[in-house]
């Protein structure tokens, strides 16, 4: 995703469905460090970065983030 696509995602994320569920997951140290670094680069919370990456990946697998 380029900068504009990320900005659009984050704007839609703010205005989208309420975030009501909490999930934990385990990951390797390299991925955890990368996620934290990416959050610092984008000046976002780590959970926001994870939500963006999972949403984009899930959409490739058939998930429609715009419909229930």
Jmol script that loads the backbone (N, CA, C; Angstrom):
load data "model"
ATOM      1  N   UNK A   1       0.844  -1.188   0.000  1.00  0.00           N
ATOM      2  CA  UNK A   1       0.000   0.000   0.000  1.00  0.00           C
ATOM      3  C   UNK A   1       0.881   1.240   0.000  1.00  0.00           C
ATOM      4  N   UNK A   2       0.483   2.199  -0.809  1.00  0.00           N
ATOM      5  CA  UNK A   2       1.219   3.459  -0.766  1.00  0.00           C
ATOM      6  C   UNK A   2       0.630   4.366   0.320  1.00  0.00           C
ATOM      7  N   UNK A   3       1.233   5.519   0.491  1.00  0.00           N
ATOM      8  CA  UNK A   3       0.822   6.433   1.561  1.00  0.00           C
ATOM      9  C   UNK A   3      -0.650   6.835   1.445  1.00  0.00           C
ATOM     10  N   UNK A   4      -1.107   7.143   0.235  1.00  0.00           N
ATOM     11  CA  UNK A   4      -2.498   7.569   0.045  1.00  0.00           C
ATOM     12  C   UNK A   4      -3.473   6.447   0.373  1.00  0.00           C
ATOM     13  N   UNK A   5      -3.149   5.233  -0.023  1.00  0.00           N
ATOM     14  CA  UNK A   5      -4.014   4.087   0.274  1.00  0.00           C
ATOM     15  C   UNK A   5      -4.088   3.835   1.778  1.00  0.00           C
ATOM     16  N   UNK A   6      -2.945   3.981   2.453  1.00  0.00           N
ATOM     17  CA  UNK A   6      -2.941   3.817   3.909  1.00  0.00           C
ATOM     18  C   UNK A   6      -3.798   4.885   4.569  1.00  0.00           C
ATOM     19  N   UNK A   7      -3.635   6.132   4.136  1.00  0.00           N
ATOM     20  CA  UNK A   7      -4.407   7.234   4.717  1.00  0.00           C
ATOM     21  C   UNK A   7      -5.903   6.996   4.515  1.00  0.00           C
ATOM     22  N   UNK A   8      -6.287   6.520   3.329  1.00  0.00           N
ATOM     23  CA  UNK A   8      -7.695   6.234   3.049  1.00  0.00           C
ATOM     24  C   UNK A   8      -8.199   5.116   3.957  1.00  0.00           C
ATOM     25  N   UNK A   9      -7.393   4.059   4.139  1.00  0.00           N
ATOM     26  CA  UNK A   9      -7.794   2.967   5.014  1.00  0.00           C
ATOM     27  C   UNK A   9      -8.022   3.483   6.428  1.00  0.00           C
ATOM     28  N   UNK A  10      -7.084   4.266   6.950  1.00  0.00           N
ATOM     29  CA  UNK A  10      -7.193   4.745   8.326  1.00  0.00           C
ATOM     30  C   UNK A  10      -8.394   5.677   8.497  1.00  0.00           C
ATOM     31  N   UNK A  11      -8.699   6.467   7.486  1.00  0.00           N
ATOM     32  CA  UNK A  11      -9.874   7.335   7.556  1.00  0.00           C
ATOM     33  C   UNK A  11     -11.148   6.494   7.596  1.00  0.00           C
ATOM     34  N   UNK A  12     -11.230   5.464   6.767  1.00  0.00           N
ATOM     35  CA  UNK A  12     -12.390   4.584   6.765  1.00  0.00           C
ATOM     36  C   UNK A  12     -12.463   3.780   8.054  1.00  0.00           C
ATOM     37  N   UNK A  13     -11.306   3.414   8.599  1.00  0.00           N
ATOM     38  CA  UNK A  13     -11.256   2.650   9.841  1.00  0.00           C
ATOM     39  C   UNK A  13     -11.861   3.450  10.983  1.00  0.00           C
ATOM     40  N   UNK A  14     -11.576   4.722  11.021  1.00  0.00           N
ATOM     41  CA  UNK A  14     -12.112   5.600  12.066  1.00  0.00           C
ATOM     42  C   UNK A  14     -13.630   5.724  11.943  1.00  0.00           C
ATOM     43  N   UNK A  15     -14.113   5.818  10.714  1.00  0.00           N
ATOM     44  CA  UNK A  15     -15.542   6.029  10.477  1.00  0.00           C
ATOM     45  C   UNK A  15     -16.329   4.729  10.341  1.00  0.00           C
ATOM     46  N   UNK A  16     -15.656   3.605  10.343  1.00  0.00           N
ATOM     47  CA  UNK A  16     -16.300   2.313  10.112  1.00  0.00           C
ATOM     48  C   UNK A  16     -16.979   1.756  11.340  1.00  0.00           C
ATOM     49  N   UNK A  17     -17.174   0.473  11.299  1.00  0.00           N
ATOM     50  CA  UNK A  17     -17.838  -0.232  12.398  1.00  0.00           C
ATOM     51  C   UNK A  17     -17.053  -0.052  13.687  1.00  0.00           C
ATOM     52  N   UNK A  18     -17.782  -0.011  14.790  1.00  0.00           N
ATOM     53  CA  UNK A  18     -17.136   0.114  16.089  1.00  0.00           C
ATOM     54  C   UNK A  18     -16.269  -1.107  16.348  1.00  0.00           C
ATOM     55  N   UNK A  19     -15.151  -0.867  16.982  1.00  0.00           N
ATOM     56  CA  UNK A  19     -14.249  -1.954  17.328  1.00  0.00           C
ATOM     57  C   UNK A  19     -14.676  -2.461  18.696  1.00  0.00           C
ATOM     58  N   UNK A  20     -15.269  -3.654  18.697  1.00  0.00           N
ATOM     59  CA  UNK A  20     -15.842  -4.188  19.937  1.00  0.00           C
ATOM     60  C   UNK A  20     -15.175  -5.472  20.397  1.00  0.00           C
ATOM     61  N   UNK A  21     -14.486  -6.154  19.494  1.00  0.00           N
ATOM     62  CA  UNK A  21     -13.877  -7.439  19.848  1.00  0.00           C
ATOM     63  C   UNK A  21     -12.378  -7.281  20.044  1.00  0.00           C
ATOM     64  N   UNK A  22     -11.852  -8.103  20.931  1.00  0.00           N
ATOM     65  CA  UNK A  22     -10.424  -8.100  21.216  1.00  0.00           C
ATOM     66  C   UNK A  22      -9.881  -9.493  20.947  1.00  0.00           C
ATOM     67  N   UNK A  23      -8.784  -9.559  20.204  1.00  0.00           N
ATOM     68  CA  UNK A  23      -8.162 -10.843  19.920  1.00  0.00           C
ATOM     69  C   UNK A  23      -6.667 -10.722  20.175  1.00  0.00           C
ATOM     70  N   UNK A  24      -6.094 -11.761  20.709  1.00  0.00           N
ATOM     71  CA  UNK A  24      -4.646 -11.830  20.882  1.00  0.00           C
ATOM     72  C   UNK A  24      -4.102 -12.866  19.917  1.00  0.00           C
ATOM     73  N   UNK A  25      -2.857 -12.688  19.524  1.00  0.00           N
ATOM     74  CA  UNK A  25      -2.210 -13.707  18.714  1.00  0.00           C
ATOM     75  C   UNK A  25      -0.726 -13.734  19.042  1.00  0.00           C
ATOM     76  N   UNK A  26      -0.136 -14.866  18.773  1.00  0.00           N
ATOM     77  CA  UNK A  26       1.293 -15.018  19.013  1.00  0.00           C
ATOM     78  C   UNK A  26       2.016 -14.863  17.688  1.00  0.00           C
ATOM     79  N   UNK A  27       3.191 -14.242  17.733  1.00  0.00           N
ATOM     80  CA  UNK A  27       3.995 -14.112  16.521  1.00  0.00           C
ATOM     81  C   UNK A  27       5.467 -14.168  16.904  1.00  0.00           C
ATOM     82  N   UNK A  28       6.285 -14.358  15.909  1.00  0.00           N
ATOM     83  CA  UNK A  28       7.721 -14.415  16.132  1.00  0.00           C
ATOM     84  C   UNK A  28       8.296 -13.047  16.472  1.00  0.00           C
ATOM     85  N   UNK A  29       9.465 -13.055  17.059  1.00  0.00           N
ATOM     86  CA  UNK A  29      10.123 -11.822  17.484  1.00  0.00           C
ATOM     87  C   UNK A  29      10.357 -10.875  16.309  1.00  0.00           C
ATOM     88  N   UNK A  30      10.816 -11.388  15.178  1.00  0.00           N
ATOM     89  CA  UNK A  30      11.080 -10.519  14.014  1.00  0.00           C
ATOM     90  C   UNK A  30       9.825  -9.800  13.563  1.00  0.00           C
ATOM     91  N   UNK A  31       8.710 -10.524  13.499  1.00  0.00           N
ATOM     92  CA  UNK A  31       7.461  -9.902  13.083  1.00  0.00           C
ATOM     93  C   UNK A  31       7.000  -8.874  14.111  1.00  0.00           C
ATOM     94  N   UNK A  32       7.129  -9.198  15.387  1.00  0.00           N
ATOM     95  CA  UNK A  32       6.727  -8.265  16.444  1.00  0.00           C
ATOM     96  C   UNK A  32       7.536  -6.972  16.367  1.00  0.00           C
ATOM     97  N   UNK A  33       8.838  -7.100  16.150  1.00  0.00           N
ATOM     98  CA  UNK A  33       9.693  -5.911  16.029  1.00  0.00           C
ATOM     99  C   UNK A  33       9.296  -5.116  14.798  1.00  0.00           C
ATOM    100  N   UNK A  34       9.052  -5.812  13.680  1.00  0.00           N
ATOM    101  CA  UNK A  34       8.653  -5.117  12.457  1.00  0.00           C
ATOM    102  C   UNK A  34       7.344  -4.370  12.657  1.00  0.00           C
ATOM    103  N   UNK A  35       6.369  -5.004  13.305  1.00  0.00           N
ATOM    104  CA  UNK A  35       5.079  -4.354  13.547  1.00  0.00           C
ATOM    105  C   UNK A  35       5.252  -3.102  14.406  1.00  0.00           C
ATOM    106  N   UNK A  36       6.060  -3.196  15.454  1.00  0.00           N
ATOM    107  CA  UNK A  36       6.302  -2.027  16.304  1.00  0.00           C
ATOM    108  C   UNK A  36       7.020  -0.918  15.541  1.00  0.00           C
ATOM    109  N   UNK A  37       8.002  -1.298  14.733  1.00  0.00           N
ATOM    110  CA  UNK A  37       8.701  -0.294  13.926  1.00  0.00           C
ATOM    111  C   UNK A  37       7.773   0.363  12.918  1.00  0.00           C
ATOM    112  N   UNK A  38       6.932  -0.435  12.287  1.00  0.00           N
ATOM    113  CA  UNK A  38       5.981   0.111  11.313  1.00  0.00           C
ATOM    114  C   UNK A  38       5.028   1.082  11.989  1.00  0.00           C
ATOM    115  N   UNK A  39       4.602   0.754  13.188  1.00  0.00           N
ATOM    116  CA  UNK A  39       3.717   1.651  13.941  1.00  0.00           C
ATOM    117  C   UNK A  39       4.416   2.974  14.230  1.00  0.00           C
ATOM    118  N   UNK A  40       5.699   2.915  14.566  1.00  0.00           N
ATOM    119  CA  UNK A  40       6.444   4.161  14.807  1.00  0.00           C
ATOM    120  C   UNK A  40       6.602   4.964  13.526  1.00  0.00           C
ATOM    121  N   UNK A  41       6.897   4.282  12.426  1.00  0.00           N
ATOM    122  CA  UNK A  41       7.056   4.968  11.134  1.00  0.00           C
ATOM    123  C   UNK A  41       5.769   5.681  10.736  1.00  0.00           C
ATOM    124  N   UNK A  42       4.636   5.004  10.925  1.00  0.00           N
ATOM    125  CA  UNK A  42       3.345   5.560  10.516  1.00  0.00           C
ATOM    126  C   UNK A  42       2.699   6.412  11.602  1.00  0.00           C
ATOM    127  N   UNK A  43       3.339   6.476  12.766  1.00  0.00           N
ATOM    128  CA  UNK A  43       2.792   7.231  13.899  1.00  0.00           C
ATOM    129  C   UNK A  43       1.378   6.756  14.247  1.00  0.00           C
ATOM    130  N   UNK A  44       1.250   5.438  14.346  1.00  0.00           N
ATOM    131  CA  UNK A  44      -0.028   4.791  14.657  1.00  0.00           C
ATOM    132  C   UNK A  44       0.175   3.795  15.792  1.00  0.00           C
ATOM    133  N   UNK A  45      -0.911   3.363  16.378  1.00  0.00           N
ATOM    134  CA  UNK A  45      -0.876   2.307  17.368  1.00  0.00           C
ATOM    135  C   UNK A  45      -0.609   0.980  16.669  1.00  0.00           C
ATOM    136  N   UNK A  46       0.096   0.083  17.328  1.00  0.00           N
ATOM    137  CA  UNK A  46       0.399  -1.223  16.735  1.00  0.00           C
ATOM    138  C   UNK A  46      -0.880  -1.949  16.331  1.00  0.00           C
ATOM    139  N   UNK A  47      -1.926  -1.848  17.145  1.00  0.00           N
ATOM    140  CA  UNK A  47      -3.175  -2.541  16.809  1.00  0.00           C
ATOM    141  C   UNK A  47      -3.776  -2.018  15.508  1.00  0.00           C
ATOM    142  N   UNK A  48      -3.571  -0.751  15.217  1.00  0.00           N
ATOM    143  CA  UNK A  48      -4.069  -0.174  13.962  1.00  0.00           C
ATOM    144  C   UNK A  48      -3.318  -0.764  12.776  1.00  0.00           C
ATOM    145  N   UNK A  49      -2.021  -0.913  12.919  1.00  0.00           N
ATOM    146  CA  UNK A  49      -1.218  -1.507  11.854  1.00  0.00           C
ATOM    147  C   UNK A  49      -1.651  -2.956  11.622  1.00  0.00           C
ATOM    148  N   UNK A  50      -1.788  -3.697  12.693  1.00  0.00           N
ATOM    149  CA  UNK A  50      -2.205  -5.104  12.579  1.00  0.00           C
ATOM    150  C   UNK A  50      -3.585  -5.198  11.936  1.00  0.00           C
ATOM    151  N   UNK A  51      -4.518  -4.342  12.358  1.00  0.00           N
ATOM    152  CA  UNK A  51      -5.871  -4.354  11.794  1.00  0.00           C
ATOM    153  C   UNK A  51      -5.825  -4.071  10.288  1.00  0.00           C
ATOM    154  N   UNK A  52      -5.010  -3.103   9.866  1.00  0.00           N
ATOM    155  CA  UNK A  52      -4.897  -2.793   8.432  1.00  0.00           C
ATOM    156  C   UNK A  52      -4.350  -3.996   7.672  1.00  0.00           C
ATOM    157  N   UNK A  53      -3.275  -4.569   8.162  1.00  0.00           N
ATOM    158  CA  UNK A  53      -2.656  -5.681   7.454  1.00  0.00           C
ATOM    159  C   UNK A  53      -3.567  -6.902   7.388  1.00  0.00           C
ATOM    160  N   UNK A  54      -4.263  -7.196   8.465  1.00  0.00           N
ATOM    161  CA  UNK A  54      -5.175  -8.340   8.465  1.00  0.00           C
ATOM    162  C   UNK A  54      -6.365  -8.070   7.552  1.00  0.00           C
ATOM    163  N   UNK A  55      -6.904  -6.861   7.565  1.00  0.00           N
ATOM    164  CA  UNK A  55      -8.047  -6.528   6.710  1.00  0.00           C
ATOM    165  C   UNK A  55      -7.686  -6.658   5.241  1.00  0.00           C
ATOM    166  N   UNK A  56      -6.519  -6.144   4.856  1.00  0.00           N
ATOM    167  CA  UNK A  56      -6.089  -6.234   3.455  1.00  0.00           C
ATOM    168  C   UNK A  56      -5.897  -7.695   3.060  1.00  0.00           C
ATOM    169  N   UNK A  57      -5.243  -8.456   3.914  1.00  0.00           N
ATOM    170  CA  UNK A  57      -5.013  -9.870   3.620  1.00  0.00           C
ATOM    171  C   UNK A  57      -6.327 -10.656   3.565  1.00  0.00           C
ATOM    172  N   UNK A  58      -7.223 -10.387   4.507  1.00  0.00           N
ATOM    173  CA  UNK A  58      -8.514 -11.083   4.525  1.00  0.00           C
ATOM    174  C   UNK A  58      -9.334 -10.753   3.280  1.00  0.00           C
ATOM    175  N   UNK A  59      -9.252  -9.519   2.801  1.00  0.00           N
ATOM    176  CA  UNK A  59      -9.983  -9.129   1.592  1.00  0.00           C
ATOM    177  C   UNK A  59      -9.490  -9.951   0.386  1.00  0.00           C
ATOM    178  N   UNK A  60      -8.213 -10.257   0.358  1.00  0.00           N
ATOM    179  CA  UNK A  60      -7.684 -11.104  -0.716  1.00  0.00           C
ATOM    180  C   UNK A  60      -8.229 -12.527  -0.644  1.00  0.00           C
ATOM    181  N   UNK A  61      -8.682 -12.921   0.549  1.00  0.00           N
ATOM    182  CA  UNK A  61      -9.240 -14.258   0.759  1.00  0.00           C
ATOM    183  C   UNK A  61     -10.773 -14.273   0.685  1.00  0.00           C
ATOM    184  N   UNK A  62     -11.391 -13.123   0.351  1.00  0.00           N
ATOM    185  CA  UNK A  62     -12.841 -13.094   0.165  1.00  0.00           C
ATOM    186  C   UNK A  62     -13.623 -12.294   1.191  1.00  0.00           C
ATOM    187  N   UNK A  63     -12.950 -11.776   2.217  1.00  0.00           N
ATOM    188  CA  UNK A  63     -13.629 -10.966   3.233  1.00  0.00           C
ATOM    189  C   UNK A  63     -14.035  -9.624   2.641  1.00  0.00           C
ATOM    190  N   UNK A  64     -15.266  -9.191   2.921  1.00  0.00           N
ATOM    191  CA  UNK A  64     -15.747  -7.891   2.453  1.00  0.00           C
ATOM    192  C   UNK A  64     -15.878  -6.981   3.675  1.00  0.00           C
ATOM    193  N   UNK A  65     -14.960  -6.042   3.848  1.00  0.00           N
ATOM    194  CA  UNK A  65     -14.995  -5.182   5.042  1.00  0.00           C
ATOM    195  C   UNK A  65     -16.134  -4.178   5.051  1.00  0.00           C
ATOM    196  N   UNK A  66     -16.844  -4.044   3.939  1.00  0.00           N
ATOM    197  CA  UNK A  66     -17.898  -3.036   3.842  1.00  0.00           C
ATOM    198  C   UNK A  66     -19.299  -3.589   4.041  1.00  0.00           C
ATOM    199  N   UNK A  67     -19.403  -4.894   4.180  1.00  0.00           N
ATOM    200  CA  UNK A  67     -20.731  -5.509   4.383  1.00  0.00           C
ATOM    201  C   UNK A  67     -20.643  -6.554   5.483  1.00  0.00           C
ATOM    202  N   UNK A  68     -21.726  -6.652   6.250  1.00  0.00           N
ATOM    203  CA  UNK A  68     -21.778  -7.577   7.366  1.00  0.00           C
ATOM    204  C   UNK A  68     -21.755  -8.974   6.937  1.00  0.00           C
TER     205      UNK A  68
END
end "model"
wireframe off; spacefill off
backbone 0.3
color backbone group
